Amino acid sequence: MTALKQDELFNEIDILPIDLKTEIVDKILASITPLNSEIDKLWIKEVNKRKQEVESNSITLVDGDEVFKKISQRLHS
């Protein structure tokens, strides 16, 4: 694809409504990393496990800002 055609494509994408842009992104991502149902099933299982842990208060949640603060401190020490 020539640079001019790429620029035309990008310009067209810029004016699309957000719902069409997200659909395009989904299609591009699917073409780069095809779906793997076995991996998806494992992720769903993990998400459900974590959800149950949160709902049953069997884990302690940490505020995201606190996590990033600790990471920053570790990187700068």
NURO-718394 format. One record per residue (C-alpha): residue in three letters; residue number from 0; z, x, y. Coordinates in Angstrom, 3 decimals. Last residue first. Layout:
BEGIN
  resn  resi        pz        px        py
   ALA   NUM         Z         X         Y
...
% end
This chain:
BEGIN
  resn  resi        pz        px        py
   SER    76    44.977    15.212     2.960
   HIS    75    42.045    13.379     4.534
   LEU    74    40.635    11.809     1.389
   ARG    73    44.049    10.717     0.156
   GLN    72    44.943     9.132     3.500
   SER    71    41.615     7.275     3.595
   ILE    70    42.174     5.909     0.100
   LYS    69    45.680     4.783     1.046
   LYS    68    44.388     2.989     4.158
   PHE    67    41.582     1.408     2.120
   VAL    66    44.080    -0.024    -0.360
   GLU    65    46.378    -1.269     2.402
   ASP    64    43.499    -3.017     4.137
   GLY    63    42.580    -4.670     0.829
   ASP    62    46.037    -6.189     0.379
   VAL    61    47.445    -5.439    -3.063
   LEU    60    47.835    -8.081    -5.754
   THR    59    50.607    -7.763    -8.284
   ILE    58    49.763    -8.858   -11.804
   SER    57    51.249   -11.449   -14.154
   ASN    56    51.197   -14.039   -11.368
   SER    55    49.754   -16.616   -13.789
   GLU    54    46.864   -17.432   -11.447
   VAL    53    46.104   -13.764   -10.788
   GLU    52    46.156   -12.844   -14.485
   GLN    51    44.003   -15.874   -15.357
   LYS    50    41.444   -14.859   -12.748
   ARG    49    41.451   -11.311   -14.118
   LYS    48    40.719   -12.554   -17.635
   ASN    47    38.012   -14.930   -16.359
   VAL    46    36.362   -12.091   -14.448
   GLU    45    36.488    -9.836   -17.511
   LYS    44    34.898   -12.478   -19.779
   ILE    43    32.207   -13.154   -17.177
   TRP    42    31.522    -9.414   -16.941
   LEU    41    31.214    -9.135   -20.722
   LYS    40    28.840   -12.110   -20.866
   ASP    39    26.686   -10.585   -18.106
   ILE    38    26.520    -7.310   -20.027
   GLU    37    25.275    -9.164   -23.108
   SER    36    22.853   -11.241   -21.029
   ASN    35    21.129    -8.203   -19.559
   LEU    34    19.138    -9.187   -16.510
   PRO    33    16.392    -6.837   -15.420
   THR    32    17.338    -4.144   -12.926
   ILE    31    14.469    -3.336   -10.589
   SER    30    12.505    -6.566   -11.058
   ALA    29    15.679    -8.628   -10.849
   LEU    28    16.615    -6.845    -7.630
   ILE    27    13.240    -7.641    -6.093
   LYS    26    13.449   -11.293    -7.164
   ASP    25    16.969   -11.686    -5.773
   VAL    24    15.958   -10.016    -2.491
   ILE    23    13.006   -12.390    -2.158
   GLU    22    15.285   -15.387    -2.742
   THR    21    17.691   -14.017    -0.151
   LYS    20    14.894   -13.739     2.385
   LEU    19    13.740   -17.272     1.612
   ASP    18    17.221   -18.647     2.283
   ILE    17    17.528   -16.545     5.466
   PRO    16    14.465   -18.058     7.125
   LEU    15    11.466   -15.751     7.371
   ILE    14    10.640   -13.983    10.649
   ASP    13    11.679   -10.484     9.546
   ILE    12     9.824   -10.835     6.241
   GLU    11     6.521   -11.232     8.077
   ASN    10     7.185    -8.096    10.109
   PHE     9     8.059    -6.192     6.938
   LEU     8     4.802    -7.291     5.307
   GLU     7     2.757    -6.345     8.358
   ASP     6     4.471    -2.953     8.504
   GLN     5     3.747    -2.408     4.813
   LYS     4     0.102    -3.365     5.349
   LEU     3    -0.144    -0.839     8.195
   ALA     2     1.563     1.893     6.142
   THR     1    -0.956     1.435     3.357
   MET     0     0.000     0.000     0.000
% end
